[in-house]
C-alpha cells in the first residue's frame, strides 16, 4: 500500500475484526483483524465495546508512538458494528 507523500499516514483503509479493551498503561482500545493483525486504536472511538465485531475505517499513523507497543496506531474515522 502506498504511503501518502509528506504525511505519517497510509492511505484510507477498512479493517474487519474484534475490538477489545486493554488495561495496559492506563487503557487502550485494540483491533484484532480477521487476518490476525493487531492495531492500537485512536480517534473516533464512540460506540466501541469490548468484544464487539466491527468494521473500522481510518488510516495507519506510521509516526505515532505509545507505551502499549501492541501494534501500529490506527486513526479511526468510523466504527460500524457487524
mmCIF file of the N, C-alpha and C atoms, coordinates in Angstrom:
data_MODEL
# 
_entry.id   MODEL 
# 
loop_
_atom_site.group_PDB 
_atom_site.id 
_atom_site.type_symbol 
_atom_site.label_atom_id 
_atom_site.label_alt_id 
_atom_site.label_comp_id 
_atom_site.label_asym_id 
_atom_site.label_entity_id 
_atom_site.label_seq_id 
_atom_site.pdbx_PDB_ins_code 
_atom_site.Cartn_x 
_atom_site.Cartn_y 
_atom_site.Cartn_z 
_atom_site.occupancy 
_atom_site.B_iso_or_equiv 
_atom_site.pdbx_formal_charge 
_atom_site.auth_seq_id 
_atom_site.auth_comp_id 
_atom_site.auth_asym_id 
_atom_site.auth_atom_id 
_atom_site.pdbx_PDB_model_num 
ATOM 1   N N  . UNK A 1 1  ? 0.855   -1.177  0.000  1.00 0.00 ? 1  UNK A N  1 
ATOM 2   C CA . UNK A 1 1  ? 0.000   0.000   0.000  1.00 0.00 ? 1  UNK A CA 1 
ATOM 3   C C  . UNK A 1 1  ? 0.897   1.234   0.000  1.00 0.00 ? 1  UNK A C  1 
ATOM 4   N N  . UNK A 1 2  ? 0.667   2.117   -0.882 1.00 0.00 ? 2  UNK A N  1 
ATOM 5   C CA . UNK A 1 2  ? 1.499   3.310   -0.996 1.00 0.00 ? 2  UNK A CA 1 
ATOM 6   C C  . UNK A 1 2  ? 1.200   4.296   0.118  1.00 0.00 ? 2  UNK A C  1 
ATOM 7   N N  . UNK A 1 3  ? 2.232   4.930   0.641  1.00 0.00 ? 3  UNK A N  1 
ATOM 8   C CA . UNK A 1 3  ? 2.056   5.957   1.664  1.00 0.00 ? 3  UNK A CA 1 
ATOM 9   C C  . UNK A 1 3  ? 1.609   7.266   1.043  1.00 0.00 ? 3  UNK A C  1 
ATOM 10  N N  . UNK A 1 4  ? 1.100   8.153   1.842  1.00 0.00 ? 4  UNK A N  1 
ATOM 11  C CA . UNK A 1 4  ? 0.719   9.474   1.370  1.00 0.00 ? 4  UNK A CA 1 
ATOM 12  C C  . UNK A 1 4  ? 1.920   10.378  1.534  1.00 0.00 ? 4  UNK A C  1 
ATOM 13  N N  . UNK A 1 5  ? 2.401   10.946  0.461  1.00 0.00 ? 5  UNK A N  1 
ATOM 14  C CA . UNK A 1 5  ? 3.602   11.755  0.469  1.00 0.00 ? 5  UNK A CA 1 
ATOM 15  C C  . UNK A 1 5  ? 3.477   12.924  1.442  1.00 0.00 ? 5  UNK A C  1 
ATOM 16  N N  . UNK A 1 6  ? 4.483   13.077  2.306  1.00 0.00 ? 6  UNK A N  1 
ATOM 17  C CA . UNK A 1 6  ? 4.528   14.216  3.210  1.00 0.00 ? 6  UNK A CA 1 
ATOM 18  C C  . UNK A 1 6  ? 3.735   14.049  4.500  1.00 0.00 ? 6  UNK A C  1 
ATOM 19  N N  . UNK A 1 7  ? 3.152   12.880  4.746  1.00 0.00 ? 7  UNK A N  1 
ATOM 20  C CA . UNK A 1 7  ? 2.404   12.664  5.982  1.00 0.00 ? 7  UNK A CA 1 
ATOM 21  C C  . UNK A 1 7  ? 2.879   11.379  6.646  1.00 0.00 ? 7  UNK A C  1 
ATOM 22  N N  . UNK A 1 8  ? 2.464   11.181  7.877  1.00 0.00 ? 8  UNK A N  1 
ATOM 23  C CA . UNK A 1 8  ? 2.781   9.952   8.578  1.00 0.00 ? 8  UNK A CA 1 
ATOM 24  C C  . UNK A 1 8  ? 1.680   8.919   8.442  1.00 0.00 ? 8  UNK A C  1 
ATOM 25  N N  . UNK A 1 9  ? 0.720   9.161   7.552  1.00 0.00 ? 9  UNK A N  1 
ATOM 26  C CA . UNK A 1 9  ? -0.422  8.258   7.403  1.00 0.00 ? 9  UNK A CA 1 
ATOM 27  C C  . UNK A 1 9  ? -0.342  7.474   6.108  1.00 0.00 ? 9  UNK A C  1 
ATOM 28  N N  . UNK A 1 10 ? -0.847  6.254   6.163  1.00 0.00 ? 10 UNK A N  1 
ATOM 29  C CA . UNK A 1 10 ? -1.034  5.473   4.949  1.00 0.00 ? 10 UNK A CA 1 
ATOM 30  C C  . UNK A 1 10 ? -2.386  5.831   4.360  1.00 0.00 ? 10 UNK A C  1 
ATOM 31  N N  . UNK A 1 11 ? -2.691  5.299   3.197  1.00 0.00 ? 11 UNK A N  1 
ATOM 32  C CA . UNK A 1 11 ? -3.974  5.557   2.549  1.00 0.00 ? 11 UNK A CA 1 
ATOM 33  C C  . UNK A 1 11 ? -5.134  5.049   3.394  1.00 0.00 ? 11 UNK A C  1 
ATOM 34  N N  . UNK A 1 12 ? -6.299  5.625   3.179  1.00 0.00 ? 12 UNK A N  1 
ATOM 35  C CA . UNK A 1 12 ? -7.534  5.217   3.860  1.00 0.00 ? 12 UNK A CA 1 
ATOM 36  C C  . UNK A 1 12 ? -7.745  3.719   3.691  1.00 0.00 ? 12 UNK A C  1 
ATOM 37  N N  . UNK A 1 13 ? -8.173  3.041   4.769  1.00 0.00 ? 13 UNK A N  1 
ATOM 38  C CA . UNK A 1 13 ? -8.426  1.613   4.689  1.00 0.00 ? 13 UNK A CA 1 
ATOM 39  C C  . UNK A 1 13 ? -9.558  1.202   5.605  1.00 0.00 ? 13 UNK A C  1 
ATOM 40  N N  . UNK A 1 14 ? -10.128 0.025   5.340  1.00 0.00 ? 14 UNK A N  1 
ATOM 41  C CA . UNK A 1 14 ? -11.173 -0.562  6.172  1.00 0.00 ? 14 UNK A CA 1 
ATOM 42  C C  . UNK A 1 14 ? -10.643 -1.892  6.697  1.00 0.00 ? 14 UNK A C  1 
ATOM 43  N N  . UNK A 1 15 ? -10.844 -2.116  7.985  1.00 0.00 ? 15 UNK A N  1 
ATOM 44  C CA . UNK A 1 15 ? -10.424 -3.364  8.616  1.00 0.00 ? 15 UNK A CA 1 
ATOM 45  C C  . UNK A 1 15 ? -11.617 -3.987  9.307  1.00 0.00 ? 15 UNK A C  1 
ATOM 46  N N  . UNK A 1 16 ? -11.724 -5.310  9.254  1.00 0.00 ? 16 UNK A N  1 
ATOM 47  C CA . UNK A 1 16 ? -12.775 -6.039  9.969  1.00 0.00 ? 16 UNK A CA 1 
ATOM 48  C C  . UNK A 1 16 ? -12.130 -6.911  11.018 1.00 0.00 ? 16 UNK A C  1 
ATOM 49  N N  . UNK A 1 17 ? -12.749 -6.934  12.217 1.00 0.00 ? 17 UNK A N  1 
ATOM 50  C CA . UNK A 1 17 ? -12.216 -7.763  13.273 1.00 0.00 ? 17 UNK A CA 1 
ATOM 51  C C  . UNK A 1 17 ? -12.962 -7.556  14.572 1.00 0.00 ? 17 UNK A C  1 
ATOM 52  N N  . UNK A 1 18 ? -12.276 -7.877  15.677 1.00 0.00 ? 18 UNK A N  1 
ATOM 53  C CA . UNK A 1 18 ? -12.863 -7.788  17.007 1.00 0.00 ? 18 UNK A CA 1 
ATOM 54  C C  . UNK A 1 18 ? -12.151 -6.716  17.818 1.00 0.00 ? 18 UNK A C  1 
ATOM 55  N N  . UNK A 1 19 ? -12.938 -5.820  18.388 1.00 0.00 ? 19 UNK A N  1 
ATOM 56  C CA . UNK A 1 19 ? -12.406 -4.753  19.233 1.00 0.00 ? 19 UNK A CA 1 
ATOM 57  C C  . UNK A 1 19 ? -12.303 -5.262  20.665 1.00 0.00 ? 19 UNK A C  1 
ATOM 58  N N  . UNK A 1 20 ? -11.213 -4.921  21.325 1.00 0.00 ? 20 UNK A N  1 
ATOM 59  C CA . UNK A 1 20 ? -11.070 -5.285  22.737 1.00 0.00 ? 20 UNK A CA 1 
ATOM 60  C C  . UNK A 1 20 ? -10.458 -4.113  23.496 1.00 0.00 ? 20 UNK A C  1 
ATOM 61  N N  . UNK A 1 21 ? -10.665 -4.123  24.791 1.00 0.00 ? 21 UNK A N  1 
ATOM 62  C CA . UNK A 1 21 ? -10.140 -3.082  25.680 1.00 0.00 ? 21 UNK A CA 1 
ATOM 63  C C  . UNK A 1 21 ? -9.033  -3.701  26.522 1.00 0.00 ? 21 UNK A C  1 
ATOM 64  N N  . UNK A 1 22 ? -7.876  -3.060  26.535 1.00 0.00 ? 22 UNK A N  1 
ATOM 65  C CA . UNK A 1 22 ? -6.747  -3.498  27.345 1.00 0.00 ? 22 UNK A CA 1 
ATOM 66  C C  . UNK A 1 22 ? -6.517  -2.467  28.445 1.00 0.00 ? 22 UNK A C  1 
ATOM 67  N N  . UNK A 1 23 ? -6.228  -2.927  29.647 1.00 0.00 ? 23 UNK A N  1 
ATOM 68  C CA . UNK A 1 23 ? -5.938  -2.018  30.753 1.00 0.00 ? 23 UNK A CA 1 
ATOM 69  C C  . UNK A 1 23 ? -4.455  -1.668  30.839 1.00 0.00 ? 23 UNK A C  1 
ATOM 70  N N  . UNK A 1 24 ? -3.656  -2.156  29.921 1.00 0.00 ? 24 UNK A N  1 
ATOM 71  C CA . UNK A 1 24 ? -2.231  -1.878  29.886 1.00 0.00 ? 24 UNK A CA 1 
ATOM 72  C C  . UNK A 1 24 ? -1.965  -0.382  29.780 1.00 0.00 ? 24 UNK A C  1 
ATOM 73  N N  . UNK A 1 25 ? -1.082  0.133   30.619 1.00 0.00 ? 25 UNK A N  1 
ATOM 74  C CA . UNK A 1 25 ? -0.640  1.540   30.573 1.00 0.00 ? 25 UNK A CA 1 
ATOM 75  C C  . UNK A 1 25 ? -1.799  2.538   30.561 1.00 0.00 ? 25 UNK A C  1 
ATOM 76  N N  . UNK A 1 26 ? -2.758  2.355   31.429 1.00 0.00 ? 26 UNK A N  1 
ATOM 77  C CA . UNK A 1 26 ? -3.860  3.313   31.542 1.00 0.00 ? 26 UNK A CA 1 
ATOM 78  C C  . UNK A 1 26 ? -5.044  3.017   30.650 1.00 0.00 ? 26 UNK A C  1 
ATOM 79  N N  . UNK A 1 27 ? -4.954  2.010   29.825 1.00 0.00 ? 27 UNK A N  1 
ATOM 80  C CA . UNK A 1 27 ? -6.068  1.603   28.980 1.00 0.00 ? 27 UNK A CA 1 
ATOM 81  C C  . UNK A 1 27 ? -5.905  2.001   27.534 1.00 0.00 ? 27 UNK A C  1 
ATOM 82  N N  . UNK A 1 28 ? -6.291  1.096   26.661 1.00 0.00 ? 28 UNK A N  1 
ATOM 83  C CA . UNK A 1 28 ? -6.255  1.354   25.228 1.00 0.00 ? 28 UNK A CA 1 
ATOM 84  C C  . UNK A 1 28 ? -7.203  0.406   24.517 1.00 0.00 ? 28 UNK A C  1 
ATOM 85  N N  . UNK A 1 29 ? -7.662  0.837   23.354 1.00 0.00 ? 29 UNK A N  1 
ATOM 86  C CA . UNK A 1 29 ? -8.541  0.023   22.524 1.00 0.00 ? 29 UNK A CA 1 
ATOM 87  C C  . UNK A 1 29 ? -7.697  -0.660  21.461 1.00 0.00 ? 29 UNK A C  1 
ATOM 88  N N  . UNK A 1 30 ? -8.005  -1.936  21.191 1.00 0.00 ? 30 UNK A N  1 
ATOM 89  C CA . UNK A 1 30 ? -7.271  -2.721  20.203 1.00 0.00 ? 30 UNK A CA 1 
ATOM 90  C C  . UNK A 1 30 ? -8.241  -3.311  19.193 1.00 0.00 ? 30 UNK A C  1 
ATOM 91  N N  . UNK A 1 31 ? -7.735  -3.578  17.998 1.00 0.00 ? 31 UNK A N  1 
ATOM 92  C CA . UNK A 1 31 ? -8.498  -4.299  16.990 1.00 0.00 ? 31 UNK A CA 1 
ATOM 93  C C  . UNK A 1 31 ? -7.649  -5.467  16.530 1.00 0.00 ? 31 UNK A C  1 
ATOM 94  N N  . UNK A 1 32 ? -8.190  -6.686  16.667 1.00 0.00 ? 32 UNK A N  1 
ATOM 95  C CA . UNK A 1 32 ? -7.547  -7.859  16.099 1.00 0.00 ? 32 UNK A CA 1 
ATOM 96  C C  . UNK A 1 32 ? -8.330  -8.189  14.844 1.00 0.00 ? 32 UNK A C  1 
ATOM 97  N N  . UNK A 1 33 ? -7.661  -8.088  13.692 1.00 0.00 ? 33 UNK A N  1 
ATOM 98  C CA . UNK A 1 33 ? -8.345  -8.279  12.419 1.00 0.00 ? 33 UNK A CA 1 
ATOM 99  C C  . UNK A 1 33 ? -8.615  -9.757  12.161 1.00 0.00 ? 33 UNK A C  1 
ATOM 100 N N  . UNK A 1 34 ? -9.501  -10.006 11.202 1.00 0.00 ? 34 UNK A N  1 
ATOM 101 C CA . UNK A 1 34 ? -9.824  -11.373 10.821 1.00 0.00 ? 34 UNK A CA 1 
ATOM 102 C C  . UNK A 1 34 ? -8.611  -12.108 10.260 1.00 0.00 ? 34 UNK A C  1 
ATOM 103 N N  . UNK A 1 35 ? -7.608  -11.352 9.759  1.00 0.00 ? 35 UNK A N  1 
ATOM 104 C CA . UNK A 1 35 ? -6.397  -11.974 9.222  1.00 0.00 ? 35 UNK A CA 1 
ATOM 105 C C  . UNK A 1 35 ? -5.299  -12.118 10.278 1.00 0.00 ? 35 UNK A C  1 
ATOM 106 N N  . UNK A 1 36 ? -5.603  -11.730 11.545 1.00 0.00 ? 36 UNK A N  1 
ATOM 107 C CA . UNK A 1 36 ? -4.665  -11.943 12.641 1.00 0.00 ? 36 UNK A CA 1 
ATOM 108 C C  . UNK A 1 36 ? -3.767  -10.766 12.996 1.00 0.00 ? 36 UNK A C  1 
ATOM 109 N N  . UNK A 1 37 ? -3.882  -9.655  12.287 1.00 0.00 ? 37 UNK A N  1 
ATOM 110 C CA . UNK A 1 37 ? -3.089  -8.465  12.622 1.00 0.00 ? 37 UNK A CA 1 
ATOM 111 C C  . UNK A 1 37 ? -3.721  -7.759  13.815 1.00 0.00 ? 37 UNK A C  1 
ATOM 112 N N  . UNK A 1 38 ? -2.921  -6.967  14.535 1.00 0.00 ? 38 UNK A N  1 
ATOM 113 C CA . UNK A 1 38 ? -3.431  -6.226  15.686 1.00 0.00 ? 38 UNK A CA 1 
ATOM 114 C C  . UNK A 1 38 ? -3.031  -4.755  15.565 1.00 0.00 ? 38 UNK A C  1 
ATOM 115 N N  . UNK A 1 39 ? -3.983  -3.876  15.854 1.00 0.00 ? 39 UNK A N  1 
ATOM 116 C CA . UNK A 1 39 ? -3.772  -2.426  15.795 1.00 0.00 ? 39 UNK A CA 1 
ATOM 117 C C  . UNK A 1 39 ? -4.219  -1.789  17.098 1.00 0.00 ? 39 UNK A C  1 
ATOM 118 N N  . UNK A 1 40 ? -3.526  -0.742  17.494 1.00 0.00 ? 40 UNK A N  1 
ATOM 119 C CA . UNK A 1 40 ? -3.954  0.078   18.627 1.00 0.00 ? 40 UNK A CA 1 
ATOM 120 C C  . UNK A 1 40 ? -4.813  1.193   18.054 1.00 0.00 ? 40 UNK A C  1 
ATOM 121 N N  . UNK A 1 41 ? -6.037  1.331   18.554 1.00 0.00 ? 41 UNK A N  1 
ATOM 122 C CA . UNK A 1 41 ? -6.993  2.294   18.007 1.00 0.00 ? 41 UNK A CA 1 
ATOM 123 C C  . UNK A 1 41 ? -6.909  3.640   18.704 1.00 0.00 ? 41 UNK A C  1 
ATOM 124 N N  . UNK A 1 42 ? -7.070  4.698   17.924 1.00 0.00 ? 42 UNK A N  1 
ATOM 125 C CA . UNK A 1 42 ? -7.119  6.069   18.436 1.00 0.00 ? 42 UNK A CA 1 
ATOM 126 C C  . UNK A 1 42 ? -8.104  6.843   17.571 1.00 0.00 ? 42 UNK A C  1 
ATOM 127 N N  . UNK A 1 43 ? -8.597  7.957   18.073 1.00 0.00 ? 43 UNK A N  1 
ATOM 128 C CA . UNK A 1 43 ? -9.502  8.782   17.280 1.00 0.00 ? 43 UNK A CA 1 
ATOM 129 C C  . UNK A 1 43 ? -10.949 8.625   17.703 1.00 0.00 ? 43 UNK A C  1 
ATOM 130 N N  . UNK A 1 44 ? -11.837 8.519   16.724 1.00 0.00 ? 44 UNK A N  1 
ATOM 131 C CA . UNK A 1 44 ? -13.282 8.477   16.970 1.00 0.00 ? 44 UNK A CA 1 
ATOM 132 C C  . UNK A 1 44 ? -13.699 7.072   17.414 1.00 0.00 ? 44 UNK A C  1 
ATOM 133 N N  . UNK A 1 45 ? -13.717 6.860   18.728 1.00 0.00 ? 45 UNK A N  1 
ATOM 134 C CA . UNK A 1 45 ? -13.998 5.537   19.279 1.00 0.00 ? 45 UNK A CA 1 
ATOM 135 C C  . UNK A 1 45 ? -15.365 5.445   19.948 1.00 0.00 ? 45 UNK A C  1 
ATOM 136 N N  . UNK A 1 46 ? -16.243 6.427   19.697 1.00 0.00 ? 46 UNK A N  1 
ATOM 137 C CA . UNK A 1 46 ? -17.579 6.401   20.270 1.00 0.00 ? 46 UNK A CA 1 
ATOM 138 C C  . UNK A 1 46 ? -18.292 5.131   19.815 1.00 0.00 ? 46 UNK A C  1 
ATOM 139 N N  . UNK A 1 47 ? -18.899 4.444   20.745 1.00 0.00 ? 47 UNK A N  1 
ATOM 140 C CA . UNK A 1 47 ? -19.634 3.231   20.436 1.00 0.00 ? 47 UNK A CA 1 
ATOM 141 C C  . UNK A 1 47 ? -18.800 1.959   20.507 1.00 0.00 ? 47 UNK A C  1 
ATOM 142 N N  . UNK A 1 48 ? -17.493 2.081   20.685 1.00 0.00 ? 48 UNK A N  1 
ATOM 143 C CA . UNK A 1 48 ? -16.640 0.890   20.790 1.00 0.00 ? 48 UNK A CA 1 
ATOM 144 C C  . UNK A 1 48 ? -16.949 0.144   22.079 1.00 0.00 ? 48 UNK A C  1 
ATOM 145 N N  . UNK A 1 49 ? -17.028 -1.184  21.985 1.00 0.00 ? 49 UNK A N  1 
ATOM 146 C CA . UNK A 1 49 ? -17.303 -2.036  23.143 1.00 0.00 ? 49 UNK A CA 1 
ATOM 147 C C  . UNK A 1 49 ? -16.357 -3.220  23.121 1.00 0.00 ? 49 UNK A C  1 
ATOM 148 N N  . UNK A 1 50 ? -15.932 -3.647  24.302 1.00 0.00 ? 50 UNK A N  1 
ATOM 149 C CA . UNK A 1 50 ? -15.057 -4.800  24.425 1.00 0.00 ? 50 UNK A CA 1 
ATOM 150 C C  . UNK A 1 50 ? -15.759 -6.034  23.862 1.00 0.00 ? 50 UNK A C  1 
ATOM 151 N N  . UNK A 1 51 ? -15.094 -6.737  22.941 1.00 0.00 ? 51 UNK A N  1 
ATOM 152 C CA . UNK A 1 51 ? -15.648 -7.934  22.329 1.00 0.00 ? 51 UNK A CA 1 
ATOM 153 C C  . UNK A 1 51 ? -16.501 -7.683  21.094 1.00 0.00 ? 51 UNK A C  1 
ATOM 154 N N  . UNK A 1 52 ? -16.654 -6.442  20.700 1.00 0.00 ? 52 UNK A N  1 
ATOM 155 C CA . UNK A 1 52 ? -17.505 -6.058  19.568 1.00 0.00 ? 52 UNK A CA 1 
ATOM 156 C C  . UNK A 1 52 ? -16.863 -6.430  18.230 1.00 0.00 ? 52 UNK A C  1 
ATOM 157 N N  . UNK A 1 53 ? -17.645 -7.079  17.341 1.00 0.00 ? 53 UNK A N  1 
ATOM 158 C CA . UNK A 1 53 ? -17.202 -7.302  15.959 1.00 0.00 ? 53 UNK A CA 1 
ATOM 159 C C  . UNK A 1 53 ? -17.521 -6.037  15.190 1.00 0.00 ? 53 UNK A C  1 
ATOM 160 N N  . UNK A 1 54 ? -16.546 -5.545  14.421 1.00 0.00 ? 54 UNK A N  1 
ATOM 161 C CA . UNK A 1 54 ? -16.739 -4.258  13.765 1.00 0.00 ? 54 UNK A CA 1 
ATOM 162 C C  . UNK A 1 54 ? -15.928 -4.136  12.482 1.00 0.00 ? 54 UNK A C  1 
ATOM 163 N N  . UNK A 1 55 ? -16.375 -3.194  11.661 1.00 0.00 ? 55 UNK A N  1 
ATOM 164 C CA . UNK A 1 55 ? -15.580 -2.715  10.540 1.00 0.00 ? 55 UNK A CA 1 
ATOM 165 C C  . UNK A 1 55 ? -15.111 -1.321  10.937 1.00 0.00 ? 55 UNK A C  1 
ATOM 166 N N  . UNK A 1 56 ? -13.812 -1.095  10.863 1.00 0.00 ? 56 UNK A N  1 
ATOM 167 C CA . UNK A 1 56 ? -13.214 0.159   11.303 1.00 0.00 ? 56 UNK A CA 1 
ATOM 168 C C  . UNK A 1 56 ? -12.587 0.841   10.094 1.00 0.00 ? 56 UNK A C  1 
ATOM 169 N N  . UNK A 1 57 ? -12.932 2.111   9.880  1.00 0.00 ? 57 UNK A N  1 
ATOM 170 C CA . UNK A 1 57 ? -12.366 2.876   8.770  1.00 0.00 ? 57 UNK A CA 1 
ATOM 171 C C  . UNK A 1 57 ? -11.406 3.915   9.316  1.00 0.00 ? 57 UNK A C  1 
ATOM 172 N N  . UNK A 1 58 ? -10.288 4.103   8.633  1.00 0.00 ? 58 UNK A N  1 
ATOM 173 C CA . UNK A 1 58 ? -9.310  5.096   9.053  1.00 0.00 ? 58 UNK A CA 1 
ATOM 174 C C  . UNK A 1 58 ? -7.989  4.888   8.353  1.00 0.00 ? 58 UNK A C  1 
ATOM 175 N N  . UNK A 1 59 ? -6.918  5.330   9.022  1.00 0.00 ? 59 UNK A N  1 
ATOM 176 C CA . UNK A 1 59 ? -5.578  5.274   8.434  1.00 0.00 ? 59 UNK A CA 1 
ATOM 177 C C  . UNK A 1 59 ? -4.571  4.855   9.493  1.00 0.00 ? 59 UNK A C  1 
ATOM 178 N N  . UNK A 1 60 ? -3.556  4.120   9.072  1.00 0.00 ? 60 UNK A N  1 
ATOM 179 C CA . UNK A 1 60 ? -2.445  3.773   9.954  1.00 0.00 ? 60 UNK A CA 1 
ATOM 180 C C  . UNK A 1 60 ? -1.557  5.005   10.093 1.00 0.00 ? 60 UNK A C  1 
ATOM 181 N N  . UNK A 1 61 ? -1.254  5.379   11.337 1.00 0.00 ? 61 UNK A N  1 
ATOM 182 C CA . UNK A 1 61 ? -0.364  6.501   11.610 1.00 0.00 ? 61 UNK A CA 1 
ATOM 183 C C  . UNK A 1 61 ? 1.029   5.937   11.873 1.00 0.00 ? 61 UNK A C  1 
ATOM 184 N N  . UNK A 1 62 ? 1.895   6.003   10.869 1.00 0.00 ? 62 UNK A N  1 
ATOM 185 C CA . UNK A 1 62 ? 3.219   5.399   10.956 1.00 0.00 ? 62 UNK A CA 1 
ATOM 186 C C  . UNK A 1 62 ? 4.157   6.143   11.906 1.00 0.00 ? 62 UNK A C  1 
ATOM 187 N N  . UNK A 1 63 ? 3.817   7.370   12.277 1.00 0.00 ? 63 UNK A N  1 
ATOM 188 C CA . UNK A 1 63 ? 4.704   8.153   13.138 1.00 0.00 ? 63 UNK A CA 1 
ATOM 189 C C  . UNK A 1 63 ? 4.271   8.171   14.605 1.00 0.00 ? 63 UNK A C  1 
ATOM 190 N N  . UNK A 1 64 ? 3.111   7.596   14.915 1.00 0.00 ? 64 UNK A N  1 
ATOM 191 C CA . UNK A 1 64 ? 2.612   7.600   16.292 1.00 0.00 ? 64 UNK A CA 1 
ATOM 192 C C  . UNK A 1 64 ? 3.437   6.653   17.152 1.00 0.00 ? 64 UNK A C  1 
ATOM 193 N N  . UNK A 1 65 ? 3.601   7.047   18.411 1.00 0.00 ? 65 UNK A N  1 
ATOM 194 C CA . UNK A 1 65 ? 4.317   6.219   19.371 1.00 0.00 ? 65 UNK A CA 1 
ATOM 195 C C  . UNK A 1 65 ? 3.489   6.136   20.642 1.00 0.00 ? 65 UNK A C  1 
ATOM 196 N N  . UNK A 1 66 ? 3.633   5.042   21.372 1.00 0.00 ? 66 UNK A N  1 
ATOM 197 C CA . UNK A 1 66 ? 2.906   4.890   22.621 1.00 0.00 ? 66 UNK A CA 1 
ATOM 198 C C  . UNK A 1 66 ? 3.566   3.850   23.495 1.00 0.00 ? 66 UNK A C  1 
ATOM 199 N N  . UNK A 1 67 ? 3.096   3.758   24.728 1.00 0.00 ? 67 UNK A N  1 
ATOM 200 C CA . UNK A 1 67 ? 3.663   2.815   25.679 1.00 0.00 ? 67 UNK A CA 1 
ATOM 201 C C  . UNK A 1 67 ? 3.183   1.388   25.444 1.00 0.00 ? 67 UNK A C  1 
ATOM 202 N N  . UNK A 1 68 ? 2.004   1.225   24.884 1.00 0.00 ? 68 UNK A N  1 
ATOM 203 C CA . UNK A 1 68 ? 1.408   -0.095  24.741 1.00 0.00 ? 68 UNK A CA 1 
ATOM 204 C C  . UNK A 1 68 ? 2.198   -1.039  23.849 1.00 0.00 ? 68 UNK A C  1 
ATOM 205 N N  . UNK A 1 69 ? 2.732   -0.530  22.750 1.00 0.00 ? 69 UNK A N  1 
ATOM 206 C CA . UNK A 1 69 ? 3.517   -1.319  21.810 1.00 0.00 ? 69 UNK A CA 1 
ATOM 207 C C  . UNK A 1 69 ? 2.830   -2.633  21.437 1.00 0.00 ? 69 UNK A C  1 
ATOM 208 N N  . UNK A 1 70 ? 1.532   -2.555  21.157 1.00 0.00 ? 70 UNK A N  1 
ATOM 209 C CA . UNK A 1 70 ? 0.759   -3.745  20.821 1.00 0.00 ? 70 UNK A CA 1 
ATOM 210 C C  . UNK A 1 70 ? 0.508   -3.867  19.324 1.00 0.00 ? 70 UNK A C  1 
ATOM 211 N N  . UNK A 1 71 ? 0.869   -2.847  18.567 1.00 0.00 ? 71 UNK A N  1 
ATOM 212 C CA . UNK A 1 71 ? 0.679   -2.852  17.130 1.00 0.00 ? 71 UNK A CA 1 
ATOM 213 C C  . UNK A 1 71 ? 0.661   -1.434  16.609 1.00 0.00 ? 71 UNK A C  1 
ATOM 214 N N  . UNK A 1 72 ? 0.592   -1.293  15.288 1.00 0.00 ? 72 UNK A N  1 
ATOM 215 C CA . UNK A 1 72 ? 0.543   0.041   14.694 1.00 0.00 ? 72 UNK A CA 1 
ATOM 216 C C  . UNK A 1 72 ? -0.667  0.826   15.197 1.00 0.00 ? 72 UNK A C  1 
ATOM 217 N N  . UNK A 1 73 ? -0.533  2.141   15.274 1.00 0.00 ? 73 UNK A N  1 
ATOM 218 C CA . UNK A 1 73 ? -1.645  3.006   15.668 1.00 0.00 ? 73 UNK A CA 1 
ATOM 219 C C  . UNK A 1 73 ? -2.547  3.210   14.463 1.00 0.00 ? 73 UNK A C  1 
ATOM 220 N N  . UNK A 1 74 ? -3.847  3.038   14.689 1.00 0.00 ? 74 UNK A N  1 
ATOM 221 C CA . UNK A 1 74 ? -4.841  3.205   13.630 1.00 0.00 ? 74 UNK A CA 1 
ATOM 222 C C  . UNK A 1 74 ? -5.746  4.360   14.008 1.00 0.00 ? 74 UNK A C  1 
ATOM 223 N N  . UNK A 1 75 ? -5.699  5.442   13.233 1.00 0.00 ? 75 UNK A N  1 
ATOM 224 C CA . UNK A 1 75 ? -6.516  6.629   13.486 1.00 0.00 ? 75 UNK A CA 1 
ATOM 225 C C  . UNK A 1 75 ? -7.924  6.372   12.929 1.00 0.00 ? 75 UNK A C  1 
ATOM 226 N N  . UNK A 1 76 ? -8.859  6.093   13.837 1.00 0.00 ? 76 UNK A N  1 
ATOM 227 C CA . UNK A 1 76 ? -10.220 5.701   13.465 1.00 0.00 ? 76 UNK A CA 1 
ATOM 228 C C  . UNK A 1 76 ? -11.039 6.922   13.053 1.00 0.00 ? 76 UNK A C  1 
ATOM 229 N N  . UNK A 1 77 ? -11.745 6.776   11.945 1.00 0.00 ? 77 UNK A N  1 
ATOM 230 C CA . UNK A 1 77 ? -12.664 7.806   11.496 1.00 0.00 ? 77 UNK A CA 1 
ATOM 231 C C  . UNK A 1 77 ? -14.116 7.339   11.627 1.00 0.00 ? 77 UNK A C  1 
ATOM 232 N N  . UNK A 1 78 ? -14.327 6.010   11.613 1.00 0.00 ? 78 UNK A N  1 
ATOM 233 C CA . UNK A 1 78 ? -15.687 5.480   11.713 1.00 0.00 ? 78 UNK A CA 1 
ATOM 234 C C  . UNK A 1 78 ? -15.635 4.025   12.183 1.00 0.00 ? 78 UNK A C  1 
ATOM 235 N N  . UNK A 1 79 ? -16.552 3.673   13.077 1.00 0.00 ? 79 UNK A N  1 
ATOM 236 C CA . UNK A 1 79 ? -16.715 2.285   13.539 1.00 0.00 ? 79 UNK A CA 1 
ATOM 237 C C  . UNK A 1 79 ? -18.142 1.852   13.221 1.00 0.00 ? 79 UNK A C  1 
ATOM 238 N N  . UNK A 1 80 ? -18.279 0.681   12.586 1.00 0.00 ? 80 UNK A N  1 
ATOM 239 C CA . UNK A 1 80 ? -19.589 0.123   12.279 1.00 0.00 ? 80 UNK A CA 1 
ATOM 240 C C  . UNK A 1 80 ? -19.655 -1.296  12.844 1.00 0.00 ? 80 UNK A C  1 
ATOM 241 N N  . UNK A 1 81 ? -20.631 -1.558  13.698 1.00 0.00 ? 81 UNK A N  1 
ATOM 242 C CA . UNK A 1 81 ? -20.823 -2.904  14.241 1.00 0.00 ? 81 UNK A CA 1 
ATOM 243 C C  . UNK A 1 81 ? -21.256 -3.844  13.125 1.00 0.00 ? 81 UNK A C  1 
ATOM 244 N N  . UNK A 1 82 ? -20.719 -5.072  13.151 1.00 0.00 ? 82 UNK A N  1 
ATOM 245 C CA . UNK A 1 82 ? -21.114 -6.070  12.142 1.00 0.00 ? 82 UNK A CA 1 
ATOM 246 C C  . UNK A 1 82 ? -21.566 -7.353  12.825 1.00 0.00 ? 82 UNK A C  1 
# 
